[in-house]
Amino acid sequence: MPEGEVRVGFVGCGVHAREVLLPAAHRAGMEIASVCDLDKRLAQRVARRFGAFRAYQDLRSMIGEMDLDAVLVCGPPEMHAEAAEIALQEGCHVWTEMPPAPTADEVARIAELAAARRLVAVPGLVMRFAPACARLREIVTREEFGAVLSIDVTWWPPRMHGHDDPLVFDLPHALDLVRFIGGDVRRLSAARAAGDGALAVAMELASGAVATVSFGAPAGCPCERVAATSADAVATVQDRQTVTLRHCAREEMSVWGAECGRDGGPEHMRGFLPEMEQFAAAAAGDVEPVATMSDATQALRLAEVARGSSGEVIEMG
């Protein structure tokens, strides 16, 4: 492929794809060559809107005729898995919205296929790419922050289009953020509130730190908050917009927000634009992926364990 140019086909033309992912992919510099959806008229409208050459209803035909470098997929989890496997078998790099498949074992098979074909396969773990979350991770790895003792995530997302099971669609994002900041999980337990679907997950990390996730969806009043603490400092991210760092012993506080970063608009601050930019660079062979199917496998496996837990402590392999 020409340097810096990735020719992609997009599968799934729903609201999230049209209003968030396709605009981000376009701004990231990818060439949107074609789109694919079972709804022929919808696919044709989306193709015209984003300047794609053709609209398809069949993925294999699209890959065979359009000489694509990569395929991006957004739809039901069952479709994610099927489309990802077809694209990888046909020699295309793949990005899929979360979850890449309905179960962790199926995601692991996608990871194995990508490795066998020496192709890039990236899941939509968007919170890793939000500038505020990336900055939090950078802060807690500094020597002056000290060893992380605890990570607390409050993740109460609104109902998203087509998300029938929030514990599959939404909870893995919060659990992956714990891993992204603090490393692998050694033990886990979970408890669910009666009636409203709220879930609390407690984890012991391999580092010796502890982590909690407070989760509930759909939330009438959505909230995102992430906090990491050491013996002498607290770093907090609020709604993927601001980072506050307090060094308690030195009575220092600093605040980083949207006005401190690149003027990329909401899709940049929420992580979608950086995510698409990173995938384009990975597909072009310029960088290693920040998020992998192995990360998605671990996040989904943690969610599966949490969903089945009745408060007992479960060892993670």
Buried (B, 14 or more C-beta within 10 A) or exposed (E): BEEEEBBBBBBBBBEBBBEBBBBBBBBBBBBBBBBBBEEEEBBBBBBEBBEBBBBBEEBEEBBEBBEBBBBBBBBBBEBBBBBBBBBBEBEBBBBBBBBBBBBBEBBBBBBEBBBEBEBBBBBBBBBBBBBBBBBBBEBBEEEEBBEBBBBBBBBBBEBEEBBEBBBBBBBBBBBBBBBBBBBEBEBBBBEBEEEEBBBBBBBBBEBEBBBBBBBBBBBEEBEBBBBBBBEBBBBBBBBBBBBBBBBEEEEEEEEBBBEEEEEBBEBBBBBBBBBBBBBBBBBBEEBEBBBBBBBBBBBBBBBBBBBEBEEEEBEBE
